[in-house]
Amino acid sequence: FNLPSLSASQLRSSSLRSVTTTRLHSTSSDSDSSDFDYDLLVIGGGSGGVRASRIASGHGAKVALLETKLSHGVDPYYSAIGGTCVNVGCVPKKLMVFASRYPGEIREMEGYGWKGASEGVFDWKVFLDNKNKEITRLNNVYQNFVLKNAGVQVIEARGTLTGPNSIQVHTTATGESSTLTAKNILIAVGGWPFKPDIPGIEHAITSNEIFYLEEQPKRMVVVGGGFIALEFATIMDGLGTDVTLMYRGDLFLRGFDDDMRTHLKEEMENNSGIDLKFNTDPKEIRKQDDGSFLVIDQDGNEVECDSILYATGRKGKIDGLNLESAGVHTENSFIPVNEYSQTNVPSIYAVGDVTDRIALTPVALMEGHRLADTVFGGMDRPVDHEFVASTVFTTPEIGTVGYSEQEAVEKYGDIDVYKNRFRAMKHSFPQSETYSLFKLIVESKTQRVVGCHVATDGAGEMVQGVAIAIKMGATKEDFDNTIGIHPTSAEELVTMRTPSYYYRDGQKVDKLE
């Protein structure tokens, strides 16, 4: 599940906020493991914490993991075992994405010869009941299979630091407190949605509450310009809600490739019912007598709605951790770490969203895995944040890996840009005005492909495979030598032969001399 304030450059850059260091200094020389209750105590049962726990235990470490609640539910425990992704992020969001796309499929059926098909009526409560069953199943999998089978002790409790090697444990069920010690402590508490301080903001929901709304809003205002805002705008539109998207900037998805941003805007304007309002910044929310709301922007314009969803950023969930007791340095609400996920306190580590590096589930998994391998497996595995693939699960999807055109020009100076916009066969046959956009960025001197950006159906599935090649250093010749699968949209990636334009010394050139 990804941050609305997170830019595409953050998803690709290996130049990250960190504590300066070149090698991890093990704490084993400072004290023996027998001096502590555990080799590793983890605060937070999300993606990074679970992965680090499991791998560390596999290396022979004695590990315990603290998570405030082991089953999902409403405030204040939205994020239970499994973290944001499982409970109020990637998983339930993707289920909503699937649900929201059926009407579009049905609208094209007549062009394929199916008569009498209709969209029907979406039952919000049936969907939520089924969603809750699935999340409950996953909570159980994480606790009783992933962690228990790995030998990790799971404790339903909140953890508070009392020093560099000690944690006060507040048991959820009883409220009782005790103290546990560990040679190493890992903070993996994740992030939390941020809402600005404007009049009436208490009436707004976030990406937490939307998964537990008792009724589907008929009219919704979504505020934000990152991918969480866009994903929920397209989801709710697909489910039949009248959606207004308000963003204070000129164009959403700041930091992503400009062609992808523009293409998505055009597709949303032409193929959705979303009312896009750019350069619009809500200044007040008023609740009306009938229970509806008025959202009032900076110019006094009013939009009436039944629900307001804010997706304007996230902060590290460090409140109550008592980090100062151990001397852990923080920046705003985040914990800076080095390339081994070590904080300024040698025995304390942090991974995932709380470190403000790349707030993606697979990245947290990588960080936790490499930390465990380094500290407990005798390996030297710093994190690697370059060429991280990601997807914006809008309709159409945007899949991306590597550098945008703007970033590549800045980094390399000389690049070749290949791109093509077309109607995919699936949509051209029923005469739908739905377009795809494919784009490759090639570093001119080495001909290495350093960026791939795709806006089309299933872009995430497509780009995952491409990311392997790009991570391995594939060149444009490697792409050209790969035989395409026909007929598919994906074959466009290996059939674009002539650059659309070039950059030389940072300047755009339509043709080379």
C-alpha positions in Angstrom: 0.0 0.0 0.0 1.6 3.2 -1.1 1.8 6.8 0.1 0.0 9.7 -1.5 2.9 12.1 -0.8 5.5 9.5 -2.1 6.9 10.6 -5.4 8.1 8.2 -8.2 11.6 9.5 -7.7 11.5 8.2 -4.1 10.4 4.8 -5.5 13.6 4.7 -7.7 16.3 6.7 -6.0 19.0 5.0 -4.1 20.0 8.3 -2.5 17.9 8.1 0.6 17.7 9.7 4.0 20.1 7.7 6.2 22.6 7.6 9.0 26.0 7.8 7.5 27.9 4.6 7.7 29.6 2.1 5.5 29.5 -1.2 7.3 27.2 -2.7 10.0 29.0 -3.0 13.3 27.7 -6.1 15.1 26.7 -5.7 18.7 27.9 -9.2 19.5 31.2 -8.0 21.0 29.4 -5.7 23.4 27.4 -8.4 25.3 26.6 -12.1 25.1 23.1 -13.2 24.0 22.6 -15.1 27.3 22.4 -11.7 29.0 19.1 -11.0 27.4 15.6 -12.6 27.1 15.8 -12.6 23.3 18.3 -12.1 20.5 15.7 -10.0 18.6 12.6 -8.2 19.8 10.4 -6.7 17.1 7.8 -4.0 17.7 5.3 -4.2 14.8 3.8 -7.2 13.0 3.7 -5.7 9.5 5.5 -6.8 6.4 9.0 -5.8 7.5 8.7 -6.9 11.0 7.3 -10.3 10.1 9.9 -11.0 7.5 12.8 -10.0 9.7 11.4 -12.1 12.6 10.9 -15.2 10.4 14.4 -15.0 8.7 16.2 -14.2 12.0 14.5 -17.2 13.7 15.6 -19.4 10.7 19.2 -18.3 11.3 18.8 -19.6 14.9 18.0 -16.4 16.8 15.5 -16.4 19.6 12.8 -14.0 18.4 9.6 -12.4 19.8 7.3 -10.1 17.9 5.0 -7.6 19.6 1.8 -6.6 17.8 -1.0 -4.6 19.5 -3.8 -6.7 18.1 -3.9 -10.1 16.2 -7.2 -9.6 14.5 -8.3 -6.7 12.3 -11.0 -4.2 13.2 -12.0 -0.6 13.6 -10.3 2.2 15.6 -7.8 2.2 17.2 -6.5 -1.1 15.9 -6.9 -0.8 12.1 -3.5 -2.3 11.5 -3.3 -5.7 13.2 -1.0 -8.6 12.5 0.1 -8.4 8.9 0.4 -4.6 9.0 -1.2 -1.9 6.9 -0.9 -4.0 3.7 -3.0 -6.9 5.0 -5.5 -5.0 7.0 -6.1 -1.5 5.5 -3.8 -1.4 2.5 -2.7 -3.5 -0.5 -4.9 -6.5 0.1 -8.4 -5.1 0.7 -7.6 -2.2 -1.7 -6.8 -4.7 -4.5 -10.0 -6.6 -3.8 -11.9 -3.3 -4.2 -10.0 -2.7 -7.4 -11.2 -6.0 -8.8 -14.8 -5.3 -7.7 -14.7 -1.8 -9.3 -13.7 -3.0 -12.8 -16.6 -5.4 -13.5 -18.9 -2.6 -14.7 -16.4 -1.6 -17.4 -16.1 -5.2 -18.5 -19.9 -5.5 -18.8 -20.2 -2.3 -20.8 -18.0 -3.7 -23.5 -19.8 -7.1 -23.7 -22.4 -6.0 -26.3 -19.5 -5.2 -28.7 -18.5 -8.9 -28.4 -22.0 -10.1 -29.1 -23.4 -10.5 -25.6 -27.0 -9.1 -25.5 -28.9 -8.0 -22.4 -25.9 -7.7 -20.0 -26.2 -5.1 -17.3 -24.1 -3.9 -14.5 -26.5 -4.9 -11.8 -26.4 -3.4 -8.3 -23.3 -3.4 -6.1 -23.9 -4.7 -2.6 -21.4 -2.9 -0.3 -22.3 -4.9 2.7 -21.8 -8.3 1.0 -18.4 -7.1 -0.3 -17.3 -5.9 3.2 -18.4 -9.2 4.8 -16.4 -11.2 2.3 -13.5 -8.8 2.7 -13.5 -9.1 6.4 -13.5 -12.9 6.2 -10.5 -12.8 3.9 -8.6 -10.4 6.2 -9.4 -12.6 9.2 -8.0 -15.6 7.3 -4.8 -13.7 6.6 -4.4 -12.6 10.2 -4.6 -16.2 11.2 -2.1 -17.2 8.5 0.4 -14.7 9.7 0.1 -15.6 13.3 -0.3 -19.3 13.3 1.6 -20.3 10.1 4.1 -17.7 9.0 5.4 -16.8 12.4 4.5 -19.8 14.7 5.9 -22.3 12.2 9.1 -20.3 12.0 9.5 -20.4 15.8 8.7 -16.8 16.5 6.9 -16.0 19.7 4.0 -13.7 19.0 2.8 -11.4 21.8 -0.4 -9.4 21.6 0.9 -6.3 23.2 2.2 -2.8 22.7 5.9 -2.2 23.1 7.6 0.9 24.6 11.3 1.4 24.7 12.9 1.8 28.1 16.5 1.7 26.9 18.7 0.4 24.1 18.1 -3.2 25.0 14.8 -3.2 26.9 11.1 -2.9 26.1 8.1 -2.4 28.4 5.4 -4.7 27.2 1.8 -3.6 27.6 -0.4 -6.7 27.2 -3.5 -5.9 25.1 -5.9 -8.3 26.8 -5.1 -7.5 30.4 -3.4 -4.1 30.4 -0.6 -5.5 32.5 2.9 -4.4 31.9 6.2 -6.3 32.1 9.8 -5.7 30.8 11.6 -7.8 28.2 15.2 -7.4 27.1 16.9 -8.1 23.8 20.3 -8.0 22.3 18.8 -6.3 19.2 15.5 -4.4 18.9 13.7 -3.8 15.6 11.1 -1.0 15.2 8.7 -1.9 12.4 5.6 0.1 13.3 4.8 1.5 9.9 3.0 4.7 9.1 -0.3 6.4 9.7 -2.5 8.7 7.6 -2.1 12.4 8.0 -4.9 14.9 7.9 -4.4 18.7 7.8 -5.7 20.9 10.5 -8.7 22.7 8.9 -12.1 23.4 10.3 -14.3 20.3 10.2 -11.4 17.9 9.5 -12.9 15.5 12.1 -15.6 14.7 9.6 -13.1 13.3 7.1 -12.0 9.7 6.8 -8.8 8.2 5.6 -7.6 5.0 3.9 -8.1 3.3 7.3 -11.8 4.0 7.8 -13.0 3.4 4.2 -12.6 -0.3 4.6 -15.1 -0.3 7.5 -17.8 2.2 6.3 -21.2 0.7 7.1 -22.7 2.1 3.9 -21.3 3.0 0.5 -21.3 6.8 0.0 -23.4 8.0 -2.9 -21.2 11.1 -3.2 -17.6 11.3 -2.2 -14.9 13.9 -2.2 -11.4 12.5 -2.4 -8.6 15.0 -1.5 -5.1 14.4 -2.6 -2.9 13.8 -5.7 -0.9 10.8 -4.9 -1.6 7.2 -5.8 -3.7 6.4 -2.8 -6.1 9.3 -3.6 -6.2 8.3 -7.3 -6.8 4.6 -6.6 -9.7 5.3 -4.2 -11.2 7.8 -6.6 -11.2 5.3 -9.4 -12.4 2.5 -7.1 -15.3 4.4 -5.8 -16.2 5.7 -9.2 -16.2 2.1 -10.6 -18.5 1.0 -7.7 -21.1 3.7 -8.6 -20.2 6.5 -6.2 -20.2 10.1 -7.6 -16.6 11.1 -7.0 -15.0 14.5 -7.0 -11.2 14.6 -6.8 -9.6 17.7 -5.4 -5.9 18.3 -5.7 -4.1 21.5 -4.9 -1.5 21.1 -7.8 -1.7 21.4 -11.6 -1.5 17.7 -12.2 -1.5 14.6 -9.9 1.1 11.9 -9.4 3.9 14.4 -8.9 7.3 12.7 -9.4 6.0 10.1 -11.9 6.8 10.3 -15.6 4.9 13.2 -17.1 3.6 11.3 -20.0 2.0 8.8 -17.6 0.5 11.5 -15.5 -1.1 13.2 -18.5 -2.3 10.0 -20.0 -4.1 9.0 -16.8 -5.7 12.4 -16.6 -7.0 12.0 -20.2 -8.3 8.5 -19.5 -10.0 9.6 -16.3 -11.6 12.6 -18.2 -12.8 10.4 -21.1 -13.7 7.1 -19.4 -14.7 7.8 -15.8 -17.3 9.8 -14.0 -14.8 11.5 -11.8 -14.9 15.3 -11.5 -11.3 16.4 -11.5 -10.7 19.6 -9.7 -7.0 20.8 -10.0 -5.6 23.8 -8.1 -8.2 23.2 -5.5 -7.4 23.1 -1.8 -10.2 22.5 0.7 -10.2 25.0 3.6 -13.3 23.9 5.5 -15.7 21.0 5.9 -19.2 21.7 7.2 -21.7 19.1 8.4 -25.3 19.8 7.4 -28.5 19.1 9.2 -29.3 16.1 6.9 -26.0 14.5 7.7 -24.3 15.4 4.4 -21.2 17.6 4.2 -20.1 20.7 2.4 -16.4 20.9 1.3 -15.4 24.5 0.7 -12.3 25.3 -1.2 -9.9 28.3 -1.1 -12.1 30.3 -3.5 -15.3 29.6 -1.6 -16.6 27.0 -4.0 -18.8 24.3 -2.4 -19.2 20.6 -3.1 -21.9 18.6 -1.3 -21.1 15.0 -0.5 -21.8 12.2 1.9 -18.1 11.3 2.7 -14.7 13.0 2.4 -11.6 10.9 2.1 -8.2 12.5 2.8 -5.1 11.0 1.2 -2.7 13.8 1.7 0.3 12.0 3.2 1.4 9.6 6.0 3.7 10.0 9.0 5.7 7.5 11.0 3.8 5.8 13.7 6.2 6.6 16.5 3.9 8.1 19.1 4.2 6.2 22.4 7.4 4.4 21.5 9.4 6.4 24.0 12.4 6.5 21.5 14.1 9.2 23.5 14.7 6.8 26.4 17.1 4.9 24.2 18.5 8.0 22.5 17.1 7.1 19.0 17.3 10.0 16.7 14.2 11.0 14.7 13.4 13.4 11.9 9.9 14.7 12.1 8.0 11.4 12.7 10.4 9.1 11.0 13.5 7.2 12.1 16.7 7.7 10.0 18.7 4.5 9.4 21.8 3.5 7.5 22.1 1.0 4.6 21.8 -1.8 7.0 18.6 -0.4 8.6 20.5 0.5 11.8 19.6 3.6 13.7 22.1 5.8 15.5 21.8 3.4 18.5 23.8 0.3 17.5 21.4 -2.2 19.0 18.2 -0.7 17.5 17.1 -1.1 13.9 14.1 0.1 11.9 12.6 -1.0 8.6 9.6 -0.2 6.5 7.4 2.9 6.3 8.7 4.3 9.6 12.1 4.9 8.0 10.8 7.2 5.3 12.7 5.4 2.5 10.3 3.7 0.1 6.9 3.0 1.6 6.0 -0.2 -0.3 5.3 -3.6 1.1 7.9 -5.5 -1.0 10.6 -3.0 0.0 9.8 -3.5 3.7 10.1 -7.3 3.1 13.5 -6.7 1.4 14.7 -4.5 4.2 13.6 -6.9 6.9 15.1 -9.9 5.2 18.5 -8.3 4.5 18.7 -7.0 8.1 18.1 -10.5 9.5 20.6 -12.0 7.0 23.3 -9.5 8.0 22.8 -9.5 11.8 22.0 -13.2 12.3 23.1 -15.0 9.1 26.7 -13.8 8.9 26.1 -12.1 5.5 26.8 -8.6 4.3 23.5 -7.5 2.8 22.8 -3.7 2.7 19.4 -2.6 1.3 19.0 -2.0 -2.4 16.5 0.6 -3.4 17.4 1.1 -7.1 15.0 0.0 -9.8 12.1 -0.8 -7.5 9.0 -1.5 -9.6 5.6 -0.2 -8.5 2.1 0.1 -9.8 -0.7 2.6 -9.4 -3.9 0.5 -9.3 -6.1 3.1 -11.1 -8.0 2.2 -14.2 -6.0 2.0 -16.4 -3.1 0.8 -14.2 0.3 2.5 -14.4 3.3 0.2 -14.0 6.7 1.7 -13.6 10.3 0.7 -13.0 13.4 2.8 -13.2 13.8 6.4 -14.1 11.3 8.8 -15.5 12.2 10.8 -18.6 12.9 13.8 -16.5 15.0 12.0 -14.0 17.0 10.1 -16.7 17.8 13.4 -18.5 19.1 14.8 -15.3 21.1 11.7 -14.4 22.5 10.7 -17.8 22.2 13.7 -20.1 21.9 11.6 -23.2 18.9 9.3 -23.5 16.7 7.8 -26.2 13.0 7.7 -25.6 10.7 5.1 -27.2 6.9 5.4 -26.8 3.6 4.5 -28.4 0.0 5.2 -27.6 -2.6 2.9 -29.0 -5.9 1.2 -28.5 -5.5 -2.4 -27.2 -7.3 -5.1 -29.1 -9.6 -5.8 -26.2 -10.9 -2.2 -26.4 -10.7 -1.5 -30.1 -12.9 -4.3 -31.1 -16.0 -3.1 -29.1 -15.1 0.5 -30.2 -14.2 1.7 -26.7 -12.1 4.9 -26.6 -9.7 3.5 -24.1 -6.0 3.9 -24.9 -2.7 2.4 -23.7 0.7 4.1 -23.4 4.0 2.3 -23.4 7.4 4.0 -22.9 11.0 2.9 -22.6 13.9 5.2 -21.5 17.3 4.1 -22.8 20.7 5.5 -21.7 22.3 6.4 -25.0 26.0 5.5 -24.4 25.4 2.0 -23.0 22.0 1.4 -24.5 20.9 0.1 -21.1 17.1 0.4 -20.5 16.9 2.5 -17.4 13.1 3.2 -17.4 9.9 1.4 -18.3 6.5 3.0 -17.9 3.3 1.4 -19.0 -0.4 2.5 -18.7 -2.7 -0.3 -19.7 -4.8 -3.2 -18.4 -2.7 -5.4 -16.1 0.3 -3.0 -16.1 1.4 -4.3 -12.7 1.6 -7.9 -13.9 3.4 -6.8 -17.0 6.0 -4.6 -15.4 7.0 -7.1 -12.7 8.6 -9.3 -15.4 10.2 -6.3 -17.2 11.7 -5.2 -13.8 13.7 -8.4 -13.6 15.4 -7.6 -17.0 16.0 -3.9 -16.1 17.4 -4.8 -12.7 19.8 -7.2 -14.4 21.0 -4.4 -16.7 19.2 -5.4 -20.0 20.0 -3.3 -23.0 17.7 -2.1 -25.8 19.3 -4.8 -28.0 18.2 -7.4 -25.4 14.7 -6.2 -25.7 14.9 -6.2 -29.5 16.2 -9.7 -29.5 13.3 -11.0 -27.5 10.5 -12.5 -29.5 7.1 -11.0 -28.6 4.0 -12.9 -27.6 1.3 -12.2 -30.2 -1.3 -10.9 -30.0 -0.7 -9.0 -26.7 -0.2 -5.4 -25.7 3.0 -6.4 -23.9 4.7 -7.3 -27.2 5.0 -3.5 -27.7 7.9 -3.6 -25.2 10.0 -5.6 -27.7 8.8 -4.2 -31.0 9.4 -0.4 -30.6 12.4 0.0 -32.9 12.8 3.7 -33.5 13.1 6.3 -30.8 10.4 8.9 -30.7 12.9 11.5 -29.8 16.3 12.0 -28.0 18.1 14.0 -25.5 21.7 15.1 -26.0 23.5 17.0 -23.3 20.2 17.4 -21.6 18.5 19.0 -24.6 15.5 17.4 -26.4 16.2 16.5 -30.1 13.6 15.2 -32.5 16.1 13.8 -34.9 19.8 13.1 -34.8 22.1 14.6 -37.5 
